[in-house]
Each structure stands twice: as structure tokens, then as C-alpha cells.
Amino acid sequence: MNKTELIEAIAKKGEMTRADAGRALSAVLDAVTEALAAGQKIQITGFGSFEVKERAAYTGRNPQTGEPVEIPAAKAVQFHAGKGLKDAVK
């Protein structure tokens, strides 16, 4: 499902126009992005949680040459599915 299809599904289930659904989805995505950028954890009961984790620097290998390559430390977003989502996917 892409963003357009998700907006269609929100509009249908929420009984609203596609424009309203698009604005609602954009507002949610903006709020999630801003919270994660500020270092906050987001928990949606029954769905899951998003949080930013620090990933340490490590030495990798260039697959073409086999030479070691230093991979710098970085921040990564992690998602952990909640029980409700896990049960729905079974």
C-alpha cells in the first residue's frame, strides 16, 4: 500500500473526503517525525512504538574489494510492533 492508497483507506473508514484524510495523515506523519527528531519515544497502544536508537560505529567490508571500511555512528529509527498488530497479522 502506498500513501495514496492509505489516504483512500482513511477517507473511506473515517467517512471523510480524500483531502481531509490527506491532511490528517500529513499531520500525523509530521507529529511523529518531529517527536522522533526531538528524541522522544512514541507509543501507540495496540499498534506499536517508535524510538530513535544510537548505532555505534563499526568496521564493515567493501563487497567488491574486501577492504575494511569504517562505518560511522548513526541514529536509527526502530519500530516495535504491539500485541494488537502482531495478533492481526498472524
Secondary structure, 3 states (H helix, E strand, C coil): CCHHHHHHHHHHHHCCCHHHHHHHHHHHHHHHHHHHHCCCCEEECCCEEEEEEEECCEEEECCCCCCEEEECCEEEEEEEECHHHHHHHC
